[in-house]
Amino acid sequence: MRVFTRFKQQHGIRSHFSLLPSLCTLCLCGFFLSLLPQATTAQILAGNTHGFVGKEVQLPLRLANGVDTGATITIEGAFQLSNPTVFFPERFAVAAGDTAIAQRLTKLTDSTFTFAITIRTGSATPRAEGDTIVRLAGEALAGNDSVCVVSFSSLRLNGGEVGAATGTITTTSIGTPRPYVRFATLEQNYPNPVLRFTPTTWAYRIDKDSPVKLILYTDLGEEYTILDQGFVPAGIHLITFTPGYDVSVGVYWARLVTNSGEAHKPMHVLR
C-alpha cells in the first residue's frame, strides 16, 4: 500500500509540473498579442455629394458618435483624389454656429493632400450620431470624367486614431465644359544677378483668384523675408524687391505660394 501511495503521489507531482510549460506558453502568447496594434473603428464618415462645374462643391465629413455643445474637436489626416480633374480642394467649411479655430490644407501632388482643422462647436444643439461636423470644399471641374472618389487615411480625432473613410463627388456641366487648368508660374527675376540696393522684378501668372506670397529663402533653406501680395485676381502680375544692406552676397530662392500651386526660382545677389 505504501509503495502504491508513494508512486501515486510522485506520479501526481510529475503530472502537475508537466502543465507548467503549457501555461507559460499561453501567458507569453497573450502578452505578445496585447502588444499588437488593435483595430480601430472608424468614427469619421465621409458622405457623397453632387456639384455643378465651375461652382463650389462640399463633401461632408460626419461623426459616428455625438458631440456636446461647446466642444473643441481637431480632425487631421490625409486624403487622395481618384480623379483630380473633377475636384480641386480649397478649404474646409464649418456649420453655422461653429467656429474654425485653425485649419491647414497642404497639397503634396495633384491628387494627394494632408490637412488639419480645429473646430469649436456652437452652443445651440448637441451633435447627434451621424451629423456633419465639417465639409471639404472646393471647385467642381470638368475633367475626363464626372466622378471623383476621395479616400481619407491616417485620420485622427483629438489625437486618437480613427481609421479611414471614403466619399464620392459627382459633377455636372452647365453649357460648355470648362477645361481643367490649375497652375501657377513664376518667371526668372530681372535683373538677375542683382546688386544690393537695386530693384529686381518677378512676373507670375495664376489661373484662379488667390492669396499670393513670395517667400525668399537663403541657400541654406532659412526663411529671409515674405513678400505678401494679399488676394490677387487671376492673370499676370509683378512683384518687385530691392535687396538691402542686410542681404548677404550669394544665392537665394524665391518661392511663389498660391491656391493654384507653387513655383520656385533662384536669385543671385552681388555686391
C-alpha positions in Angstrom: 0.0 0.0 0.0 2.8 2.4 0.9 4.5 1.7 -2.4 1.4 2.4 -4.4 0.6 5.6 -2.5 4.2 6.8 -2.9 4.0 6.1 -6.7 0.7 7.8 -6.9 2.0 10.9 -5.2 5.1 11.0 -7.3 3.1 10.5 -10.5 0.7 13.2 -9.5 3.5 15.7 -8.8 5.1 14.9 -12.2 1.7 15.4 -13.9 1.2 18.7 -12.1 4.6 20.1 -13.1 4.2 18.9 -16.7 1.4 21.5 -17.1 3.8 24.5 -16.4 5.3 24.7 -19.9 1.9 24.9 -21.5 0.7 27.5 -19.0 3.8 29.6 -19.7 3.3 29.4 -23.4 -0.3 30.6 -23.1 0.8 33.5 -20.9 3.5 34.6 -23.4 1.1 34.4 -26.3 -1.4 36.6 -24.5 1.4 39.1 -23.6 2.6 39.4 -27.2 -0.9 39.6 -28.6 -1.5 42.6 -26.3 1.4 44.3 -27.9 0.0 44.1 -31.5 -1.8 47.2 -32.9 -5.5 47.0 -32.2 -8.0 47.5 -35.0 -9.8 50.9 -34.8 -13.4 51.6 -35.5 -14.0 54.5 -37.9 -15.5 57.4 -36.0 -15.4 59.8 -39.0 -17.5 59.0 -42.1 -17.3 60.7 -45.5 -20.5 61.3 -47.4 -21.4 61.6 -51.1 -22.2 64.9 -52.9 -23.0 66.4 -56.2 -21.9 69.8 -57.7 -22.0 71.8 -60.9 -18.9 72.6 -62.9 -17.4 76.0 -62.0 -19.3 76.1 -58.7 -18.2 75.2 -55.2 -19.0 71.7 -54.0 -18.8 70.5 -50.4 -18.1 66.9 -49.3 -19.4 66.2 -45.8 -17.4 64.6 -43.0 -19.7 63.1 -40.3 -19.1 61.9 -36.7 -20.1 58.4 -36.0 -20.6 59.4 -32.4 -22.4 62.5 -31.0 -20.6 65.5 -29.5 -21.6 68.1 -26.8 -22.1 71.7 -27.5 -19.1 74.0 -27.0 -16.7 71.1 -27.6 -13.3 71.6 -29.3 -12.5 69.0 -32.0 -9.4 68.5 -34.0 -9.5 66.3 -37.1 -6.3 65.6 -39.1 -5.1 63.2 -41.7 -4.6 62.8 -45.4 -6.7 62.2 -48.5 -6.2 61.1 -52.1 -8.3 62.1 -55.1 -9.0 59.3 -57.7 -9.6 62.0 -60.3 -8.1 65.5 -59.6 -9.6 66.7 -62.9 -13.1 66.6 -61.3 -12.4 68.3 -57.9 -10.0 71.0 -56.7 -9.9 71.1 -52.9 -9.5 74.7 -51.4 -10.7 74.9 -47.8 -12.8 73.4 -45.0 -16.2 74.8 -44.3 -17.9 74.6 -40.8 -21.5 74.6 -40.0 -23.3 77.8 -39.0 -22.7 78.5 -35.3 -19.4 76.6 -35.2 -16.0 78.3 -35.2 -12.9 77.2 -37.2 -10.1 78.0 -34.8 -7.4 76.8 -37.2 -7.1 74.9 -40.4 -4.4 73.6 -42.8 -4.8 72.1 -46.2 -1.5 71.2 -47.9 -1.2 70.0 -51.5 1.5 67.4 -51.9 0.7 66.3 -55.5 -2.3 66.9 -57.8 -4.1 64.1 -56.1 -2.7 63.9 -52.5 -3.3 66.3 -49.7 -2.7 66.5 -45.9 -4.9 68.5 -43.6 -5.8 69.5 -40.0 -8.7 71.5 -38.7 -9.7 72.5 -35.2 -13.4 73.4 -34.6 -15.3 74.7 -31.6 -18.9 73.6 -31.8 -21.7 76.1 -31.2 -23.8 76.2 -28.1 -27.2 75.7 -29.8 -27.8 72.0 -30.2 -25.5 69.0 -29.4 -24.5 67.0 -32.5 -26.2 63.6 -32.8 -24.7 60.4 -34.2 -24.1 60.8 -37.9 -24.3 64.6 -38.0 -22.0 66.6 -40.3 -19.1 68.3 -38.4 -17.1 69.8 -41.3 -17.2 69.9 -45.1 -14.2 69.7 -47.6 -15.0 72.5 -50.1 -13.5 73.1 -53.5 -14.3 73.8 -57.1 -16.2 71.3 -59.3 -14.2 70.8 -62.5 -14.9 69.3 -66.0 -12.3 66.7 -66.5 -12.1 63.5 -68.4 -14.8 62.0 -66.1 -17.5 63.3 -63.7 -16.8 61.2 -60.6 -14.0 61.7 -58.0 -13.5 59.3 -55.1 -12.0 61.0 -52.0 -10.1 58.4 -49.9 -9.2 59.7 -46.4 -6.5 57.9 -44.5 -4.5 58.2 -41.2 -7.5 60.0 -39.7 -7.0 61.3 -36.1 -9.7 62.7 -33.9 -8.3 64.8 -31.0 -5.1 62.8 -31.4 -6.6 59.4 -31.4 -6.5 57.1 -34.5 -10.0 56.7 -36.0 -9.3 54.7 -39.2 -10.2 55.7 -42.7 -13.2 57.0 -44.7 -14.3 57.3 -48.4 -16.6 59.7 -50.1 -17.6 60.5 -53.7 -18.0 63.7 -55.6 -20.1 63.8 -58.8 -20.1 66.8 -61.1 -22.4 68.0 -63.9 -21.5 70.5 -66.6 -23.7 73.5 -67.4 -23.2 74.6 -71.0 -19.7 74.2 -72.5 -17.4 72.2 -70.1 -14.5 74.2 -68.7 -11.1 72.7 -69.1 -9.2 71.5 -66.0 -6.4 74.1 -65.5 -4.8 74.8 -62.2 -1.3 76.2 -62.2 1.0 79.0 -61.0 4.0 80.0 -63.0 6.9 82.2 -61.9 9.3 83.8 -64.3 13.0 84.5 -63.6 13.6 87.8 -61.8 15.1 90.6 -63.8 17.8 91.7 -63.4 19.5 88.5 -62.2 22.1 88.6 -60.7 21.0 91.7 -58.8 23.1 94.2 -56.9 22.2 95.3 -53.4 20.0 98.5 -53.4 18.9 97.7 -56.9 15.3 96.6 -57.6 14.6 93.3 -59.2 11.2 92.1 -60.5 9.4 88.7 -60.9 6.5 88.1 -63.2 4.0 85.4 -62.2 0.7 84.1 -63.5 -2.2 82.4 -61.7 -5.3 81.0 -63.2 -7.6 81.5 -60.2 -8.2 84.4 -57.8 -5.9 83.5 -54.9 -3.9 84.9 -51.9 -0.3 85.2 -53.1 3.0 85.2 -51.2 6.6 85.3 -52.5 8.9 83.8 -49.9 12.7 84.3 -50.1 15.0 81.7 -48.6 18.7 81.7 -48.2 20.8 78.9 -49.9 20.7 77.1 -46.5 16.9 77.0 -46.6 16.4 79.7 -43.9 13.4 82.0 -44.5 14.7 85.5 -45.2 11.5 87.5 -45.9 7.9 87.2 -47.1 6.5 89.5 -49.8 2.8 89.2 -49.1 0.7 90.3 -52.1 -2.7 89.8 -50.5 -5.6 88.5 -52.5 -4.8 88.7 -56.2 -7.1 88.2 -59.2 -6.3 85.6 -61.9 -3.9 86.8 -64.5 -0.3 88.1 -64.9 1.3 90.2 -62.1 4.6 91.6 -61.0 6.5 91.6 -57.7 9.4 93.9 -57.1 12.0 93.6 -54.3 15.1 95.7 -53.5 17.9 93.8 -51.6 19.2 95.9 -48.7 22.4 96.1 -46.8 21.3 93.1 -44.7 21.2 90.8 -47.7 24.4 88.8 -47.9 26.0 88.0 -51.3 25.0 84.6 -52.6 22.1 82.5 -53.9 18.6 82.9 -52.7 15.4 81.0 -53.6 12.1 82.6 -54.4 9.0 80.5 -53.7 5.6 81.6 -55.0 2.7 80.3 -52.9 -0.8 80.4 -54.2 -4.1 78.4 -54.1 -3.3 77.2 -57.7 0.1 75.8 -56.8 3.7 76.8 -56.1 6.7 77.7 -58.2 10.4 78.3 -57.5 13.2 80.3 -59.0 16.8 81.1 -57.8 18.0 84.7 -57.3 21.7 85.7 -57.2 22.8 88.7 -55.2 26.1 90.5 -55.9 27.8 93.4 -54.0 
